[in-house]
Amino acid sequence: MSFLRRYHQYDDVPLEELVAQAERDRERRRRDLARVDVLDLARTERVDLPDSEVVNAAIAALRGPINLVPDRHASDLRSALAEDLRVDASRIVVGAGVSELVERTVAALARSATVAIPWPSHPLLPVAVERAGKKPLPIKREREEIVAAAKAGHDLLICNPDDPTGHYFSADELRAISESLAPERLLVIDEALVDFQSAEPRDAVLRLTDTRPVVCLRSFSKAFGLAGMRVGYAVLPPTYADRASALAPLLGVSVAAVAAARHALARRVLVEAYVEQVRRERERLSAELRRRRFEVAPSETNFLWVAPPDGDGTSFARRLDRLGIRVTPGVALGDGRRVRIAVRDRATSERLLQALDRID
């Protein structure tokens, strides 16, 4: 089937039928996986193609006046997000993904010369801080050390849920951390993976932006499957709303990216079905790995942070690679004992587990 026909076949199909179709597709993938030479579990993006209607929305936008500069403020998407999140649109900034928004937020709003980052964490965070003209300060991902950094006058940047550890700070924990901040200091929270957490309501941490010096950054790259579109958004406290324009791209985000994100938001039921699948498989795969004597960190993400029985993540990744399964060695992410393994569906997990049972 051609790429375009793949999308047109789903035009005007009810959402309920699309969810059922996704279940049938999983069985097909189970069969297809047996014929895939290399199974890549090193990436954290969705591997399946986006909802056809989301792609159609992007295509429709590209058939419009793309000879003109886009709306810098992505007003339609901001309005939809404002309604969804129950915040004023003036507090929302649409940008080209979380990584860019981290850099712009730190450059425009952080007051200290040093930004403390709990570590290990996403490797692009310190890079973004440096590009913003600040010095990243790695600290332990422990509440006491983070509070100490806040009291010492540092701005804070926390990935939550965290990549690669899967760790999640609750809204109450982050509220306490924000209350320790020195005057005119900021807590920036990278919530790119927030849709996968099941510890509390999805917007529990975001509600801190209503009253605290907290900025939440979110992405359409992960659960929504639009990583190639490069679109995300920041939610600012009311006291920072007058500085929102400093975070926005000078000439906005592409019309195709905005249209895709707007449509994906309206069809969240499909995202929720995918997320629920990942959550169920995360629990099952964690149990299976622990049964095989692997150390598995509690995870609120779409991957697991795993230490093999011998405690050598790099060697373990090499042995898996020889069996056609790719995972991310933890040495470059702050812990050489571990690897990061993406969680997808039961068929993917079964191929991984079969390889583990054969590994030398």
RAZISUL-V454483 format. One record per residue. N is the residue number from 1. SS is DSSP state (alpha for helix, beta for strand, coil for the rest). Layout:
n->N ss->SS
n->N ss->SS
This chain:
n->1 ss->coil
n->2 ss->coil
n->3 ss->alpha
n->4 ss->alpha
n->5 ss->alpha
n->6 ss->alpha
n->7 ss->alpha
n->8 ss->alpha
n->9 ss->coil
n->10 ss->coil
n->11 ss->coil
n->12 ss->coil
n->13 ss->coil
n->14 ss->coil
n->15 ss->alpha
n->16 ss->alpha
n->17 ss->alpha
n->18 ss->alpha
n->19 ss->alpha
n->20 ss->alpha
n->21 ss->alpha
n->22 ss->alpha
n->23 ss->alpha
n->24 ss->alpha
n->25 ss->alpha
n->26 ss->alpha
n->27 ss->alpha
n->28 ss->alpha
n->29 ss->alpha
n->30 ss->alpha
n->31 ss->alpha
n->32 ss->alpha
n->33 ss->alpha
n->34 ss->coil
n->35 ss->coil
n->36 ss->coil
n->37 ss->coil
n->38 ss->coil
n->39 ss->beta
n->40 ss->beta
n->41 ss->coil
n->42 ss->coil
n->43 ss->coil
n->44 ss->coil
n->45 ss->coil
n->46 ss->coil
n->47 ss->coil
n->48 ss->coil
n->49 ss->coil
n->50 ss->coil
n->51 ss->coil
n->52 ss->alpha
n->53 ss->alpha
n->54 ss->alpha
n->55 ss->alpha
n->56 ss->alpha
n->57 ss->alpha
n->58 ss->alpha
n->59 ss->alpha
n->60 ss->alpha
n->61 ss->alpha
n->62 ss->alpha
n->63 ss->coil
n->64 ss->coil
n->65 ss->coil
n->66 ss->coil
n->67 ss->coil
n->68 ss->coil
n->69 ss->coil
n->70 ss->coil
n->71 ss->coil
n->72 ss->coil
n->73 ss->coil
n->74 ss->coil
n->75 ss->alpha
n->76 ss->alpha
n->77 ss->alpha
n->78 ss->alpha
n->79 ss->alpha
n->80 ss->alpha
n->81 ss->alpha
n->82 ss->alpha
n->83 ss->alpha
n->84 ss->alpha
n->85 ss->alpha
n->86 ss->coil
n->87 ss->coil
n->88 ss->coil
n->89 ss->alpha
n->90 ss->alpha
n->91 ss->alpha
n->92 ss->beta
n->93 ss->beta
n->94 ss->beta
n->95 ss->beta
n->96 ss->coil
n->97 ss->coil
n->98 ss->alpha
n->99 ss->alpha
n->100 ss->alpha
n->101 ss->alpha
n->102 ss->alpha
n->103 ss->alpha
n->104 ss->alpha
n->105 ss->alpha
n->106 ss->alpha
n->107 ss->alpha
n->108 ss->alpha
n->109 ss->alpha
n->110 ss->coil
n->111 ss->coil
n->112 ss->coil
n->113 ss->coil
n->114 ss->beta
n->115 ss->beta
n->116 ss->beta
n->117 ss->beta
n->118 ss->beta
n->119 ss->beta
n->120 ss->coil
n->121 ss->coil
n->122 ss->coil
n->123 ss->alpha
n->124 ss->alpha
n->125 ss->alpha
n->126 ss->alpha
n->127 ss->alpha
n->128 ss->alpha
n->129 ss->alpha
n->130 ss->alpha
n->131 ss->alpha
n->132 ss->coil
n->133 ss->coil
n->134 ss->coil
n->135 ss->beta
n->136 ss->beta
n->137 ss->beta
n->138 ss->beta
n->139 ss->beta
n->140 ss->beta
n->141 ss->coil
n->142 ss->coil
n->143 ss->alpha
n->144 ss->alpha
n->145 ss->alpha
n->146 ss->alpha
n->147 ss->alpha
n->148 ss->alpha
n->149 ss->alpha
n->150 ss->alpha
n->151 ss->alpha
n->152 ss->coil
n->153 ss->coil
n->154 ss->coil
n->155 ss->beta
n->156 ss->beta
n->157 ss->beta
n->158 ss->beta
n->159 ss->beta
n->160 ss->coil
n->161 ss->coil
n->162 ss->coil
n->163 ss->coil
n->164 ss->coil
n->165 ss->coil
n->166 ss->coil
n->167 ss->coil
n->168 ss->coil
n->169 ss->coil
n->170 ss->coil
n->171 ss->alpha
n->172 ss->alpha
n->173 ss->alpha
n->174 ss->alpha
n->175 ss->alpha
n->176 ss->alpha
n->177 ss->alpha
n->178 ss->alpha
n->179 ss->alpha
n->180 ss->coil
n->181 ss->coil
n->182 ss->coil
n->183 ss->coil
n->184 ss->coil
n->185 ss->coil
n->186 ss->coil
n->187 ss->beta
n->188 ss->beta
n->189 ss->beta
n->190 ss->beta
n->191 ss->coil
n->192 ss->coil
n->193 ss->coil
n->194 ss->alpha
n->195 ss->alpha
n->196 ss->alpha
n->197 ss->coil
n->198 ss->coil
n->199 ss->coil
n->200 ss->coil
n->201 ss->coil
n->202 ss->coil
n->203 ss->coil
n->204 ss->coil
n->205 ss->coil
n->206 ss->alpha
n->207 ss->alpha
n->208 ss->alpha
n->209 ss->alpha
n->210 ss->alpha
n->211 ss->coil
n->212 ss->coil
n->213 ss->coil
n->214 ss->beta
n->215 ss->beta
n->216 ss->beta
n->217 ss->beta
n->218 ss->beta
n->219 ss->beta
n->220 ss->coil
n->221 ss->coil
n->222 ss->coil
n->223 ss->coil
n->224 ss->coil
n->225 ss->coil
n->226 ss->coil
n->227 ss->alpha
n->228 ss->alpha
n->229 ss->alpha
n->230 ss->coil
n->231 ss->coil
n->232 ss->beta
n->233 ss->beta
n->234 ss->beta
n->235 ss->beta
n->236 ss->coil
n->237 ss->coil
n->238 ss->alpha
n->239 ss->alpha
n->240 ss->alpha
n->241 ss->alpha
n->242 ss->alpha
n->243 ss->alpha
n->244 ss->alpha
n->245 ss->alpha
n->246 ss->alpha
n->247 ss->coil
n->248 ss->coil
n->249 ss->coil
n->250 ss->coil
n->251 ss->coil
n->252 ss->coil
n->253 ss->coil
n->254 ss->coil
n->255 ss->alpha
n->256 ss->alpha
n->257 ss->alpha
n->258 ss->alpha
n->259 ss->alpha
n->260 ss->alpha
n->261 ss->alpha
n->262 ss->alpha
n->263 ss->alpha
n->264 ss->alpha
n->265 ss->alpha
n->266 ss->alpha
n->267 ss->coil
n->268 ss->alpha
n->269 ss->alpha
n->270 ss->alpha
n->271 ss->alpha
n->272 ss->alpha
n->273 ss->alpha
n->274 ss->alpha
n->275 ss->alpha
n->276 ss->alpha
n->277 ss->alpha
n->278 ss->alpha
n->279 ss->alpha
n->280 ss->alpha
n->281 ss->alpha
n->282 ss->alpha
n->283 ss->alpha
n->284 ss->alpha
n->285 ss->alpha
n->286 ss->alpha
n->287 ss->alpha
n->288 ss->alpha
n->289 ss->alpha
n->290 ss->alpha
n->291 ss->alpha
n->292 ss->coil
n->293 ss->coil
n->294 ss->coil
n->295 ss->beta
n->296 ss->beta
n->297 ss->coil
n->298 ss->coil
n->299 ss->coil
n->300 ss->coil
n->301 ss->coil
n->302 ss->coil
n->303 ss->beta
n->304 ss->beta
n->305 ss->beta
n->306 ss->beta
n->307 ss->beta
n->308 ss->coil
n->309 ss->coil
n->310 ss->coil
n->311 ss->coil
n->312 ss->coil
n->313 ss->alpha
n->314 ss->alpha
n->315 ss->alpha
n->316 ss->alpha
n->317 ss->alpha
n->318 ss->alpha
n->319 ss->alpha
n->320 ss->alpha
n->321 ss->alpha
n->322 ss->alpha
n->323 ss->coil
n->324 ss->coil
n->325 ss->beta
n->326 ss->beta
n->327 ss->coil
n->328 ss->beta
n->329 ss->beta
n->330 ss->alpha
n->331 ss->alpha
n->332 ss->alpha
n->333 ss->alpha
n->334 ss->coil
n->335 ss->coil
n->336 ss->coil
n->337 ss->coil
n->338 ss->beta
n->339 ss->beta
n->340 ss->beta
n->341 ss->beta
n->342 ss->beta
n->343 ss->coil
n->344 ss->coil
n->345 ss->coil
n->346 ss->alpha
n->347 ss->alpha
n->348 ss->alpha
n->349 ss->alpha
n->350 ss->alpha
n->351 ss->alpha
n->352 ss->alpha
n->353 ss->alpha
n->354 ss->alpha
n->355 ss->alpha
n->356 ss->alpha
n->357 ss->alpha
n->358 ss->alpha
n->359 ss->coil
n->360 ss->coil
